[in-house]
Amino acid sequence: MTSRHGLSRKAFIAGTGATLILAGGGMLWRAEGGIFTAEEGPAYELWKQPWPEKPAANDLIGIVSAATLAANPHNSQPWLFKMEKDRIQLFADRSRKLKAIDPDERELMLGLGCALENLSLAAQARGYKVDITLLPQGPENDLVTTILLQSAEPSPSPLYNMIPKRRTNRSKFSGKPIPEKDLAGLSQLGQADPALRLHLYVKEIERRPVGDLLVRACEIQAGDRAQHAETASWFRKNDEEILKHKDGITIDAGGSPYLMRIIAKLVISDKMIHGPSFGKVFVKNTKMQVESASAFGIISAETKTHEACLRAGRLFQRIHLWATSRGITLQPMNYFLENRPDMKDDVAALIGSSDRAALIPFRLGYGPDVPHSPRRGGVKDVVMA
């Protein structure tokens, strides 16, 4: 669920020169590879599939497809599904774990919780009552959840229709205040699970400590070789890589304006991604994201167990879908929780307790429309035999 990509002004100016040089032939050739387009090709088909308000009953493939459109860390999509007539099982795909950034599997479980929330909404819309069992074989087992399906009257939630519209927004927000009625709605959503607590930071004096800690953690992470290399390994710089992997962080979903994305597609290279400029852009973008946020949120629990993270993922996904229905955009910003035990006391100060565990920080506000991230969605990609 982290984001850190874009193109700096210096890189943009340099890239403009590259565009003029390449315009004679190379740029036109690369245009065929998606340089001027976004969200094209098989990796984006799930986002564009028909989304009927009255979906067909007994459509297990449709339920799983909806689950794969959930938020997740680095767009690593760490899930697998097994379908039977009366149940769907959700498994953790630990081959997609972020080892340097997420050694305790907090983000892995958050992403799986987000998928579970989408799955539940889609099942109810298709005429099922769901009975969910978390971690039926313990926290170390790959089987994360068993969802029993019982026939019932279709019960589509308004949030169900937001599933294909939701996306992580890494762009510059407007800074426009969130109306009080929507803040009240967010607070009410945060009370849905008594094991969790939603902390909102709205006034500037409340936002500043959150933003300062995010930037400080970002600066440390930018200089961490292992975390830098891991993030770079999930970056997909062109259509060929997107088509091959159908996952990861892309230039189009990185939050930069359209023209800057075109330049980035022309000039970005593996050397740039793995070099020091990558970290500098990460820090610059984080400062922009922090300064333009209308509010921050943090979901906390009494303990940082796998179950608590699954529950927090469900709540975050529900908040994100609800916010989408209100025109509010979100971006998870996990930096001060990503293997940063040295910031434990600072985080405790933010949530006002050393006896609770912060599980997912995020920013809220109003931003421009941005492209979706690619998705693995075919049965062969995510469904176990």
VEXTI-635427 format. One record per atom (N, C-alpha, C): x, y, z. Coordinates in steps of 0.05 Angstrom, whole numbers, padded with zeros to 5 digits, always signed. Layout:
N
XYZ;...
END
This chain:
385
+00016-00023+00000;+00000+00000+00000;+00017+00025+00000;+00048+00031-00005;+00065+00055-00007;+00066+00066-00035;+00075+00094-00038;+00077+00106-00064;+00099+00127-00063;+00115+00129-00085;+00138+00147-00083;+00150+00155-00109;+00134+00155-00131;+00146+00159-00157;+00135+00184-00170;+00152+00196-00187;+00144+00219-00203;+00169+00229-00217;+00169+00253-00228;+00192+00264-00242;+00197+00292-00231;+00222+00298-00224;+00229+00324-00213;+00229+00345-00236;+00229+00370-00228;+00230+00392-00248;+00256+00390-00264;+00278+00384-00250;+00304+00382-00264;+00303+00360-00285;+00292+00337-00277;+00289+00314-00296;+00271+00321-00319;+00250+00337-00313;+00231+00345-00334;+00245+00362-00355;+00261+00382-00346;+00275+00399-00365;+00294+00383-00382;+00309+00365-00369;+00328+00348-00384;+00312+00331-00404;+00289+00321-00395;+00273+00304-00412;+00262+00318-00436;+00256+00345-00433;+00246+00360-00455;+00266+00361-00478;+00291+00364-00471;+00312+00363-00491;+00313+00336-00505;+00310+00315-00489;+00310+00288-00500;+00287+00284-00520;+00264+00297-00514;+00241+00294-00531;+00247+00306-00559;+00260+00330-00559;+00266+00343-00584;+00285+00326-00601;+00304+00313-00588;+00323+00296-00602;+00310+00272-00614;+00291+00260-00598;+00279+00235-00606;+00255+00239-00625;+00246+00264-00628;+00221+00268-00643;+00223+00259-00672;+00247+00259-00683;+00251+00252-00711;+00243+00223-00717;+00244+00205-00698;+00238+00178-00704;+00232+00161-00680;+00250+00162-00660;+00247+00145-00637;+00222+00150-00621;+00215+00175-00618;+00191+00182-00603;+00166+00171-00617;+00165+00173-00643;+00142+00163-00658;+00140+00133-00655;+00163+00120-00656;+00164+00091-00652;+00153+00083-00625;+00162+00097-00604;+00154+00090-00577;+00125+00097-00571;+00114+00115-00588;+00086+00122-00584;+00068+00098-00587;+00077+00079-00604;+00062+00055-00608;+00062+00038-00583;+00081+00042-00565;+00083+00026-00541;+00069+00038-00517;+00052+00059-00522;+00036+00069-00500;+00047+00095-00488;+00065+00109-00501;+00077+00132-00489;+00056+00155-00484;+00036+00157-00503;+00016+00178-00500;-00010+00167-00488;-00011+00142-00481;-00035+00131-00470;-00031+00119-00443;-00053+00113-00429;-00051+00101-00402;-00074+00081-00400;-00071+00062-00383;-00092+00042-00378;-00101+00027-00403;-00081+00020-00420;-00087+00005-00444;-00075-00023-00442;-00090-00043-00453;-00079-00070-00454;-00090-00088-00434;-00082-00114-00435;-00093-00135-00418;-00090-00130-00388;-00070-00115-00380;-00066-00110-00351;-00087-00091-00339;-00104-00080-00356;-00124-00061-00346;-00153-00070-00352;-00155-00094-00362;-00182-00104-00371;-00201-00106-00347;-00191-00114-00324;-00210-00117-00301;-00223-00091-00293;-00208-00069-00295;-00219-00043-00288;-00241-00035-00307;-00240-00045-00332;-00258-00036-00353;-00281-00056-00358;-00282-00078-00343;-00303-00097-00348;-00330-00085-00341;-00351-00095-00354;-00378-00086-00347;-00383-00089-00317;-00396-00069-00306;-00401-00069-00277;-00431-00065-00272;-00447-00085-00276;-00476-00082-00273;-00484-00077-00245;-00504-00060-00241;-00515-00055-00214;-00529-00080-00203;-00539-00097-00221;-00551-00122-00213;-00535-00145-00225;-00513-00152-00213;-00495-00172-00224;-00508-00200-00223;-00499-00217-00241;-00509-00245-00242;-00504-00260-00216;-00523-00276-00208;-00520-00292-00184;-00501-00315-00189;-00489-00326-00168;-00472-00349-00169;-00447-00345-00187;-00438-00320-00188;-00415-00313-00205;-00390-00311-00188;-00378-00334-00183;-00355-00334-00165;-00331-00320-00178;-00328-00323-00205;-00306-00309-00218;-00309-00279-00215;-00334-00269-00218;-00339-00240-00214;-00332-00231-00186;-00338-00248-00166;-00331-00241-00138;-00301-00239-00135;-00286-00258-00145;-00257-00257-00143;-00246-00234-00158;-00257-00228-00182;-00247-00206-00198;-00250-00180-00182;-00272-00176-00168;-00276-00152-00152;-00255-00151-00130;-00249-00174-00118;-00229-00175-00096;-00202-00165-00106;-00195-00172-00131;-00168-00165-00141;-00165-00135-00147;-00186-00120-00146;-00185-00091-00150;-00181-00075-00124;-00173-00089-00103;-00170-00076-00077;-00143-00062-00075;-00141-00044-00057;-00115-00031-00050;-00096-00052-00039;-00070-00048-00043;-00050-00067-00033;-00022-00055-00035;-00003-00065-00020;+00023-00052-00018;+00040-00054-00043;+00049-00031-00053;+00066-00030-00077;+00053-00043-00102;+00027-00046-00101;+00012-00061-00122;+00025-00088-00126;+00033-00101-00104;+00045-00128-00105;+00024-00150-00108;-00001-00143-00102;-00024-00162-00105;-00018-00189-00092;-00014-00190-00066;-00003-00214-00053;-00025-00235-00046;-00042-00241-00065;-00065-00258-00059;-00069-00281-00079;-00080-00302-00070;-00089-00325-00086;-00117-00334-00076;-00133-00345-00093;-00160-00353-00085;-00165-00382-00093;-00181-00396-00077;-00191-00422-00084;-00221-00422-00083;-00234-00430-00104;-00264-00428-00106;-00276-00456-00104;-00297-00459-00088;-00313-00482-00087;-00342-00473-00089;-00361-00491-00091;-00389-00484-00096;-00400-00466-00073;-00392-00472-00049;-00404-00458-00026;-00384-00441-00010;-00360-00437-00022;-00340-00422-00006;-00318-00411-00025;-00305-00391-00016;-00281-00380-00028;-00260-00378-00006;-00236-00388-00012;-00214-00386+00007;-00194-00365-00004;-00184-00348+00014;-00165-00328+00007;-00138-00335+00020;-00117-00337+00003;-00091-00345+00012;-00071-00322+00008;-00051-00320+00026;-00029-00302+00023;-00009-00314+00004;-00001-00298-00016;+00020-00306-00034;+00046-00293-00024;+00060-00308-00007;+00084-00296+00006;+00108-00293-00012;+00106-00303-00037;+00127-00298-00056;+00127-00268-00064;+00105-00254-00058;+00102-00226-00065;+00105-00208-00040;+00115-00219-00019;+00120-00204+00005;+00142-00183+00002;+00140-00160+00014;+00161-00140+00014;+00179-00144+00038;+00201-00158+00033;+00217-00168+00056;+00231-00146+00070;+00242-00126+00056;+00257-00104+00069;+00238-00084+00082;+00216-00078+00069;+00198-00057+00078;+00177-00068+00098;+00170-00093+00095;+00147-00104+00110;+00154-00131+00123;+00176-00132+00139;+00184-00158+00150;+00164-00171+00169;+00147-00154+00182;+00127-00165+00201;+00100-00171+00187;+00098-00167+00161;+00075-00173+00145;+00050-00156+00152;+00055-00133+00163;+00033-00114+00169;+00020-00106+00142;+00035-00097+00123;+00024-00088+00098;+00012-00111+00081;+00025-00134+00083;+00015-00158+00069;-00014-00164+00078;-00018-00164+00104;-00044-00170+00115;-00064-00148+00111;-00055-00123+00111;-00073-00101+00104;-00084-00104+00076;-00066-00110+00057;-00075-00114+00029;-00095-00137+00027;-00090-00159+00041;-00109-00181+00040;-00135-00174+00053;-00134-00157+00074;-00159-00148+00086;-00175-00130+00067;-00161-00114+00051;-00175-00097+00031;-00188-00115+00010;-00174-00136+00001;-00186-00155-00018;-00211-00169-00006;-00209-00176+00020;-00231-00189+00033;-00256-00171+00034;-00252-00145+00038;-00275-00127+00039;-00288-00125+00012;-00272-00123-00009;-00284-00123-00036;-00299-00149-00042;-00287-00171-00034;-00299-00197-00038;-00326-00199-00024;-00327-00190+00000;-00352-00191+00015;-00374-00174+00002;-00367-00149-00006;-00386-00132-00019;-00396-00144-00045;-00378-00156-00061;-00386-00168-00086;-00403-00193-00082;-00397-00209-00062;-00413-00233-00057;-00442-00225-00048;-00444-00206-00031;-00471-00197-00023;-00487-00185-00046;-00473-00171-00064;-00487-00160-00087;-00497-00182-00106;-00484-00206-00105;-00491-00228-00122;-00509-00249-00108;-00521-00242-00086;-00541-00259-00074;-00529-00280-00055;-00509-00272-00040;-00498-00290-00020;-00497-00276+00007;-00501-00291+00028;-00495-00284+00055;-00467-00295+00061;-00450-00279+00073;-00423-00288+00077;-00417-00294+00106;-00403-00315+00111;-00394-00322+00138;-00364-00324+00137;-00350-00305+00150;-00321-00302+00146;-00306-00312+00171;-00287-00329+00167;-00269-00339+00188;-00241-00330+00182;-00229-00314+00199;-00202-00304+00196;-00182-00324+00207;-00160-00328+00192;-00137-00344+00200;-00146-00371+00212;-00161-00387+00197;-00172-00412+00208;-00151-00433+00216;-00127-00430+00204;-00105-00449+00211;-00082-00435+00224;-00087-00411+00235;-00066-00397+00249;-00052-00376+00232;-00038-00357+00245;-00026-00334+00230;-00003-00341+00212;+00010-00363+00216;+00033-00370+00199;+00025-00385+00174;+00000-00395+00173;-00009-00410+00150;-00017-00391+00127;-00013-00400+00102;-00020-00383+00079;-00050-00379+00076;-00066-00397+00087;-00095-00394+00086;-00103-00371+00106;-00112-00349+00095;-00117-00326+00111;-00146-00324+00119;-00164-00332+00101;-00193-00329+00106;-00209-00350+00091;-00229-00361+00104;-00249-00377+00091;-00275-00362+00092;-00287-00360+00068;-00313-00345+00065;-00334-00365+00057;-00352-00372+00075;-00374-00390+00068;-00396-00374+00055;-00408-00385+00033;-00428-00371+00018;-00455-00385+00021;-00475-00371+00030;-00502-00381+00032;-00521-00365+00015;-00538-00378+00000;-00557-00364-00018;-00574-00344-00002;-00578-00321-00013;-00594-00300+00000;-00604-00281-00021;-00621-00262-00013;-00629-00241-00031;-00605-00223-00037;-00601-00215-00062;-00579-00196-00068;-00581-00171-00051;-00559-00163-00041;-00558-00139-00023;-00535-00121-00031;-00537-00108-00054;-00515-00091-00063;-00512-00066-00047;-00489-00061-00036;-00483-00037-00022;-00475-00015-00042;-00481+00010-00036;-00471+00032-00053;-00441+00031-00056;-00427+00020-00037;-00398+00018-00039;-00389-00001-00060;-00406-00021-00066;-00399-00041-00086;-00394-00028-00113;-00410-00008-00120;-00407+00006-00146;-00382+00024-00147;-00370+00029-00124;-00345+00045-00124;-00320+00028-00128;-00322+00002-00128;-00299-00015-00130;-00283-00009-00155;-00295-00008-00180;-00278-00002-00203;-00271+00027-00206;-00282+00045-00190;-00275+00073-00191;-00253+00081-00172;-00249+00065-00151;-00229+00072-00131;-00201+00069-00143;-00183+00086-00134;-00155+00084-00141;-00138+00100-00121;-00113+00092-00118;-00095+00108-00101;-00087+00132-00117;-00087+00156-00104;-00081+00181-00117;-00056+00193-00105;-00034+00192-00120;-00008+00202-00111;-00002+00230-00120;-00021+00243-00132;-00017+00270-00144;-00018+00292-00123;-00013+00316-00132;-00016+00339-00115;-00045+00345-00111;-00053+00347-00085;-00081+00353-00079;-00085+00383-00079;-00110+00391-00078;-00117+00420-00079;-00114+00434-00053;-00115+00419-00031;-00115+00431-00004;-00142+00441+00005;-00162+00437-00012;-00190+00444-00005;-00199+00430+00020;-00211+00444+00039;-00220+00431+00064;-00242+00410+00058;-00242+00389+00074;-00263+00369+00072;-00286+00378+00089;-00311+00378+00078;-00334+00388+00093;-00338+00374+00119;-00349+00387+00138;-00354+00376+00164;-00372+00351+00163;-00392+00351+00145;-00410+00328+00143;-00395+00303+00133;-00375+00307+00116;-00359+00284+00106;-00339+00275+00128;-00328+00293+00143;-00311+00286+00165;-00327+00270+00186;-00352+00278+00190;-00369+00263+00209;-00375+00235+00198;-00379+00233+00171;-00383+00207+00159;-00359+00189+00162;-00335+00200+00159;-00311+00185+00162;-00309+00175+00191;-00314+00192+00210;-00313+00185+00238;-00332+00162+00244;-00356+00164+00233;-00376+00143+00237;-00367+00116+00225;-00355+00117+00201;-00344+00092+00190;-00322+00080+00208;-00307+00098+00220;-00285+00088+00237;-00294+00074+00262;-00320+00076+00268;-00331+00062+00292;-00343+00035+00285;-00341+00027+00260;-00354+00002+00251;-00343-00023+00264;-00317-00022+00270;-00303-00045+00283;-00293-00036+00310;-00305-00047+00332;-00297-00038+00359;-00268-00044+00366;-00255-00062+00351;-00227-00069+00356;-00208-00048+00344;-00219-00030+00328;-00202-00010+00314;-00210+00018+00322;-00192+00037+00315;-00198+00065+00321;-00187+00081+00297;-00203+00100+00288;-00194+00118+00267;-00187+00145+00279;-00162+00153+00274;-00153+00179+00284;-00152+00198+00260;-00165+00221+00261;-00165+00240+00240;-00150+00266+00248;-00134+00276+00230;-00118+00300+00234;-00125+00320+00213;-00141+00340+00221;-00154+00358+00201;-00142+00386+00203;-00141+00398+00226;-00131+00425+00229;-00100+00425+00223;-00091+00447+00214;-00062+00449+00207;-00044+00442+00230;-00051+00450+00254;-00035+00444+00277;-00034+00413+00283;-00056+00399+00274;-00057+00370+00278;-00042+00356+00255;-00044+00367+00231;-00032+00354+00208;-00001+00356+00208;+00009+00378+00219;+00038+00383+00216;+00055+00361+00228;+00050+00351+00253;+00067+00330+00264;+00066+00304+00247;+00043+00298+00236;+00040+00274+00219;+00057+00278+00194;+00054+00301+00181;+00069+00306+00157;+00099+00307+00162;+00108+00320+00184;+00136+00321+00190;+00148+00293+00194;+00133+00276+00207;+00144+00249+00212;+00145+00233+00186;+00125+00237+00169;+00125+00223+00143;+00149+00231+00126;+00155+00257+00126;+00178+00267+00110;+00204+00257+00122;+00206+00257+00148;+00231+00247+00161;+00235+00218+00156;+00214+00202+00157;+00216+00173+00151;+00223+00169+00122;+00211+00185+00105;+00217+00183+00076;+00246+00189+00071;+00258+00209+00084;+00286+00215+00079;+00304+00192+00089;+00297+00179+00111;+00312+00156+00120;+00310+00133+00101;+00285+00128+00092;+00281+00106+00074;+00295+00110+00047;+00296+00135+00038;+00309+00140+00012;+00338+00133+00012;+00350+00133+00036;+00379+00126+00038;+00383+00097+00047;+00362+00082+00050;+00364+00054+00058;+00367+00037+00033;+00390+00024+00029;+00395+00010+00004;+00376-00013-00001;+00370-00028+00020;+00353-00051+00017;+00325-00043+00010;+00314-00022+00023;+00287-00013+00018;+00286+00000-00010;+00306+00015-00016;+00308+00028-00043;+00307+00007-00065;+00324-00014-00062;+00325-00035-00082;+00299-00050-00085;+00285-00054-00062;+00260-00069-00063;+00239-00053-00077;+00237-00027-00071;+00218-00010-00085;+00224-00009-00115;+00249-00006-00122;+00257-00005-00150;+00249-00030-00165;+00250-00053-00151;+00243-00079-00164;+00214-00081-00171;+00197-00064-00159;+00168-00064-00166;+00161-00042-00185;+00180-00027-00195;+00174-00005-00213;+00173-00016-00242;+00152-00010-00256;+00148-00018-00284;+00150+00006-00302;+00172+00008-00317;+00178+00033-00331;+00166+00035-00359;+00156+00013-00370;+00145+00014-00397;+00123-00007-00400;+00109-00006-00423;+00087-00024-00428;+00095-00053-00429;+00120-00058-00439;+00129-00086-00440;+00131-00098-00412;+00141-00083-00393;+00143-00093-00365;+00115-00096-00353;+00097-00077-00359;+00070-00078-00348;+00056-00103-00358;+00058-00108-00384;+00045-00131-00396;+00056-00157-00385;+00082-00157-00379;+00095-00182-00369;+00086-00188-00340;+00085-00167-00323;+00080-00171-00295;+00052-00166-00286;+00039-00146-00298;+00012-00138-00291;+00010-00130-00261;+00031-00118-00251;+00031-00109-00223;+00051-00086-00221;+00057-00078-00196;+00077-00058-00191;+00068-00030-00195;+00087-00011-00192;+00082+00017-00193;+00090+00028-00220;+00073+00043-00233;+00078+00052-00260;+00081+00082-00261;+00092+00092-00284;+00095+00121-00287;+00068+00134-00288;+00049+00121-00302;+00022+00133-00304;+00008+00136-00278;+00012+00117-00260;-00001+00117-00234;+00016+00132-00213;+00038+00144-00221;+00056+00157-00202;+00048+00184-00192;+00028+00196-00205;+00018+00221-00194;+00027+00246-00209;+00045+00243-00229;+00055+00266-00243;+00035+00275-00265;+00036+00301-00272;+00018+00311-00294;+00024+00296-00320;+00005+00298-00339;+00006+00283-00363;+00032+00287-00379;+00040+00313-00384;+00063+00318-00400;+00089+00307-00387;+00090+00310-00361;+00114+00299-00347;+00115+00269-00349;+00091+00256-00349;+00091+00227-00353;+00102+00219-00380;+00095+00234-00401;+00105+00228-00427;+00135+00230-00428;+00146+00251-00416;+00175+00255-00416;+00189+00232-00400;+00177+00225-00377;+00188+00204-00361;+00189+00177-00376;+00168+00171-00392;+00169+00146-00407;+00191+00146-00428;+00198+00170-00438;+00220+00172-00457;+00247+00168-00445;+00252+00180-00422;+00279+00182-00412;+00286+00163-00389;+00266+00152-00375;+00273+00137-00351;+00287+00111-00358;+00305+00103-00342;+00321+00079-00347;+00326+00064-00321;+00335+00040-00323;+00341+00024-00299;+00362+00038-00282;+00382+00051-00295;+00402+00065-00280;+00390+00087-00263;+00371+00102-00274;+00358+00123-00259;+00342+00112-00236;+00327+00090-00241;+00310+00078-00221;+00327+00068-00197;+00349+00056-00202;+00366+00045-00181;+00387+00065-00170;+00388+00089-00181;+00407+00109-00173;+00397+00128-00152;+00414+00146-00143;+00407+00165-00121;+00385+00184-00128;+00382+00190-00153;+00361+00210-00161;+00333+00199-00154;+00330+00172-00154;+00305+00160-00147;+00296+00168-00119;+00315+00167-00100;+00309+00175-00073;+00302+00204-00070;+00316+00221-00086;+00311+00250-00085;+00283+00256-00094;+00274+00243-00115;+00247+00247-00125;+00227+00237-00105;+00233+00215-00092;+00215+00204-00071;+00211+00225-00049;+00232+00237-00039;+00230+00257-00018;+00215+00282-00028;+00222+00291-00052;+00208+00315-00062;+00178+00310-00065;+00171+00287-00076;+00143+00282-00080;+00128+00279-00053;+00141+00266-00034;+00129+00263-00007;+00123+00291+00005;+00142+00309+00003;+00137+00336+00013;+00113+00349+00000;+00111+00346-00026;+00089+00357-00041;+00062+00344-00032;+00063+00318-00029;+00039+00303-00020;+00030+00312+00008;+00049+00314+00025;+00043+00322+00053;+00032+00351+00054;+00044+00369+00039;+00036+00397+00040;+00009+00402+00028;+00001+00385+00009;-00024+00389-00005;-00048+00374+00007;-00043+00357+00027;-00064+00341+00039;-00084+00359+00054;-00109+00351+00052;-00130+00365+00068;-00132+00353+00096;-00124+00328+00099;-00126+00315+00125;-00109+00289+00124;-00103+00279+00147;-00090+00253+00150;-00107+00235+00167;-00105+00209+00163;-00118+00189+00180;-00099+00167+00187;-00103+00156+00211;-00088+00132+00219;-00108+00113+00232;-00107+00088+00224;-00123+00067+00236;-00105+00052+00256;-00114+00049+00281;-00099+00035+00301;-00115+00013+00313;-00100-00005+00327;-00113-00028+00341;-00098-00032+00367;-00109-00049+00384;-00096-00053+00410;-00069-00068+00407;-00067-00085+00386;-00043-00099+00381;-00038-00102+00351;-00013-00106+00343;-00007-00109+00314;-00006-00139+00307;-00028-00152+00310;-00030-00180+00302;-00038-00182+00273;-00035-00206+00261;-00044-00210+00234;-00074-00206+00232;-00089-00215+00252;-00118-00211+00251;-00125-00181+00252;-00111-00166+00269;-00117-00137+00271;-00111-00123+00244;-00090-00132+00231;-00083-00120+00205;-00104-00127+00184;-00113-00151+00184;-00135-00159+00165;-00160-00142+00170;-00167-00138+00195;-00190-00122+00201;-00186-00093+00193;-00162-00083+00198;-00156-00055+00191;-00156-00052+00160;-00147-00072+00146;-00148-00071+00116;-00177-00069+00107;-00195-00085+00119;-00223-00083+00112;-00234-00055+00117;-00227-00044+00140;-00238-00017+00146;-00226+00004+00127;-00200+00002+00121;-00188+00021+00103;-00201+00020+00076;-00206-00004+00065;-00219-00007+00039;-00246+00005+00039;-00261+00000+00061;-00288+00012+00063;-00287+00042+00064;-00268+00053+00079;-00265+00082+00080;-00258+00093+00052;-00240+00079+00038;-00231+00088+00012;-00254+00088-00008;-00270+00067-00008;-00294+00065-00025;-00314+00087-00019;-00319+00091+00007;-00338+00112+00015;-00327+00140+00006;-00301+00144+00011;-00290+00170+00003;-00292+00174-00027;-00288+00153-00043;-00291+00155-00072;-00319+00164-00079;-00339+00154-00065;-00367+00162-00070;-00372+00191-00064;-00355+00203-00048;-00358+00231-00040;-00338+00249-00055;-00323+00238-00074;-00304+00254-00090;-00279+00260-00075;-00274+00246-00053;-00249+00249-00037;-00229+00228-00045;-00204+00237-00049;-00183+00218-00057;-00165+00211-00034;-00153+00187-00036;-00136+00177-00014;-00110+00167-00025;-00090+00167-00007;-00064+00155-00012;-00053+00143+00013;-00048+00117+00015;-00035+00106+00038;-00006+00117+00040;+00003+00123+00064;+00030+00134+00068;+00042+00120+00092;+00054+00098+00087;+00063+00080+00109;+00091+00085+00119;+00105+00105+00110;+00134+00106+00113;+00144+00104+00141;+00131+00116+00161;+00141+00115+00188;+00134+00088+00202;+00120+00071+00188;+00115+00044+00199;+00130+00022+00184;+00145+00029+00163;+00158+00010+00146;+00186+00003+00157;+00185-00016+00176;+00210-00025+00188;+00225-00002+00201;+00210+00015+00216;+00222+00038+00229;+00217+00037+00259;+00228+00017+00273;+00224+00015+00302;+00234+00039+00317;+00253+00054+00306;+00264+00078+00318;+00244+00100+00321;+00222+00098+00306;+00201+00119+00307;+00177+00111+00324;+00180+00090+00339;+00158+00080+00355;+00146+00101+00374;+00163+00115+00388;+00154+00136+00407;+00140+00159+00392;+00151+00166+00369;+00139+00188+00353;+00111+00180+00344;+00108+00155+00335;+00082+00145+00326;+00062+00144+00349;+00072+00135+00373;+00055+00134+00396;+00044+00162+00403;+00062+00182+00400;+00053+00210+00406;+00031+00219+00386;+00033+00210+00361;+00012+00217+00342;-00015+00206+00349;-00016+00181+00357;-00042+00169+00363;-00050+00172+00393;-00032+00184+00408;-00039+00190+00436;-00038+00167+00454;-00024+00146+00447;-00023+00122+00464;+00001+00105+00457;+00015+00095+00477;+00037+00076+00473;+00026+00047+00476;+00001+00044+00482;-00012+00018+00485;-00027+00009+00461;-00027+00025+00440;-00040+00017+00415;-00020+00016+00393;-00027+00002+00371;-00009-00001+00348;-00021+00013+00324;-00007+00032+00313;-00015+00045+00288;-00011+00025+00266;-00031+00022+00248;-00030+00001+00228;-00030+00012+00199;-00043+00034+00194;-00042+00046+00167;-00048+00076+00168;-00028+00092+00161;-00032+00121+00158;-00039+00127+00129;-00055+00148+00124;-00062+00156+00097;-00069+00185+00096;-00067+00197+00073;-00075+00225+00069;-00101+00226+00053;-00116+00247+00057;-00141+00252+00044;-00142+00280+00032;-00158+00283+00011;-00161+00309-00001;-00175+00307-00028;-00169+00327-00045;-00182+00328-00071;-00160+00331-00092;-00159+00312-00110;-00139+00312-00130;-00150+00306-00158;-00134+00310-00179;-00144+00305-00206;-00148+00275-00210;-00163+00268-00231;-00166+00240-00238;-00138+00229-00246;-00133+00205-00238;-00107+00192-00244;-00113+00164-00255;-00095+00153-00271;-00099+00126-00281;-00098+00105-00259;-00111+00082-00265;-00109+00059-00248;-00082+00046-00250;-00076+00029-00231;-00052+00012-00233;-00059-00015-00246;-00040-00028-00259;-00046-00054-00272;-00055-00075-00252;-00068-00096-00262;-00078-00117-00245;-00075-00144-00259;-00066-00164-00243;-00068-00192-00251;-00097-00199-00246;-00111-00210-00266;-00139-00215-00261;-00149-00241-00272;-00135-00253-00291;-00145-00278-00302;-00145-00301-00282;-00162-00320-00287;-00163-00343-00269;-00136-00356-00266;-00121-00358-00287;-00094-00371-00286;-00075-00355-00268;-00080-00329-00265;-00062-00312-00249;-00066-00314-00219;-00091-00316-00210;-00097-00314-00181;-00113-00336-00169;-00123-00354-00185;-00140-00376-00175;-00126-00402-00174;-00126-00415-00151;-00113-00441-00147;-00131-00463-00157;-00119-00484-00167;-00135-00507-00177;-00147-00522-00153;
END
